[in-house]
Amino acid sequence: MYEPGIWISRVSPTPLLLVVARDDTVTVADLALAAYEQAREPKRLALIPGGHFAPYTDQFVLAEAAATGRFREHLGSNTVNNIFAHANGK
């Protein structure tokens, strides 16, 4: 019933970062990887070790680095630095 992967080809031209936990059994990694293959450019994949919650817990540093890198790639470092400074009250 819930199949967000069927819409992935419509995301383009918006830059896409798909963070996939390699051993995820909730959002099955194989289905996420198949959806990634169907996505159009510009796209990036961050394959994170662990299960469903790993990108938010023990692998957060990897997931955060992938997200920050993707933002910098498309927005530029100065814009991203300003966003983070504003979010941190600076």
Backbone hydrogen bonds, N-H to C=O, Kabsch-Sander energy under -0.5 kcal/mol:
donor,donor_aa,acceptor,acceptor_aa,energy
3,E,1,M,-0.8
6,I,3,E,-1.5
7,W,4,P,-1.7
8,I,5,G,-1.1
10,R,7,W,-2.1
11,V,8,I,-1.4
14,T,11,V,-2.0
16,L,42,P,-2.2
18,L,44,R,-2.3
19,V,17,L,-0.6
20,V,18,L,-0.6
20,V,46,A,-2.7
22,R,20,V,-0.6
22,R,48,I,-3.5
23,D,50,G,-2.8
24,D,21,A,-1.9
28,V,26,V,-0.8
29,A,24,D,-1.3
31,L,28,V,-0.7
32,A,28,V,-1.9
33,L,29,A,-2.8
34,A,30,D,-2.0
35,A,31,L,-2.2
36,Y,32,A,-2.2
37,E,33,L,-1.9
38,Q,34,A,-1.2
39,A,35,A,-1.2
39,A,36,Y,-0.6
44,R,16,L,-1.8
46,A,18,L,-2.7
47,L,45,L,-0.6
48,I,20,V,-3.2
48,I,46,A,-0.7
54,A,51,G,-1.5
56,Y,53,F,-1.8
57,T,53,F,-1.1
57,T,54,A,-0.7
59,Q,54,A,-2.6
60,F,57,T,-1.4
63,A,59,Q,-2.0
64,E,60,F,-3.2
65,A,61,V,-2.1
66,A,62,L,-2.0
67,A,63,A,-2.2
68,T,64,E,-2.9
69,G,65,A,-2.4
70,R,66,A,-2.0
71,F,67,A,-2.4
72,R,68,T,-2.7
73,E,69,G,-2.1
74,H,70,R,-1.5
75,L,71,F,-3.2
76,G,71,F,-0.6
76,G,72,R,-1.6
80,V,76,G,-2.0
81,N,77,S,-2.9
82,N,78,N,-2.2
83,I,79,T,-2.3
84,F,80,V,-2.5
85,A,81,N,-2.3
86,H,82,N,-2.5
87,A,83,I,-2.4
88,N,84,F,-1.6
89,G,86,H,-1.6
90,K,85,A,-3.2
